[in-house]
Amino acid sequence: MEENLDKNNEVNKEIPDKTTKSNSEEIKEPKSEKAIILDKNGDSATKIAIKNEINTPEKPITKPKKELPVEKKPFQEFINLHLIPSLTEEINQRGLEINNINLTNTNRPIAGDKCWVINCEIKDTCNFWLSFEKDDISSLKSISLSKPNQKPSIIESFLIDEKRITLKLIISRVLQRLNGQKLIGVN
């Protein structure tokens, strides 16, 4: 009888092994991205394996470098290559001619302190001086205006409440000041 029990135990041990094997053979590898793997103890553990169906080497995606906004460029580059040409173009589009426009580190009109000054002479119309306290477009700015062949008598603050100074903003406000004095057009 003991022999029969031993034989039954052996048969019972084989059955779970066969069942386990048949289950694992059926499951082998699902078609999805999940794979069921049996560990050493026969317990199943689910792991996610990412498959690349196309065997291409991964290339790092490089983003194109954004060009620095013109307002972030060095002061003299911004003034000489962007502000002065753009301002000249805007004034010319209004049918006016510029005799002279330049940037110099000189004394501010009226106040007499040394700063960066854009001096612009518009033929038969007016002169204006746009002053920057430092070589930074965000520094304190002022503007002075005069009729041709006259000296300026008033110095006005310029763009003092603006948090972000842009090329378009500077140009539009210069033109606004000139227009406000009826120097470049009718109000």
TAHU-V526096 format. One record per run of one state. SS is the DSSP state (H for helix, E for strand, C for the rest). FROM is the first residue (numbers start at 1). LEN is the number of residues. If there is no record, write none. Layout:
SS;FROM;LEN
SS;FROM;LEN
This chain:
C;1;1
H;2;26
C;28;6
E;34;5
C;39;5
E;44;5
C;49;21
H;70;3
C;73;2
H;75;19
C;94;4
E;98;10
C;108;6
E;114;9
C;123;3
E;126;7
C;133;8
E;141;6
C;147;8
E;155;4
C;159;8
H;167;14
C;181;7
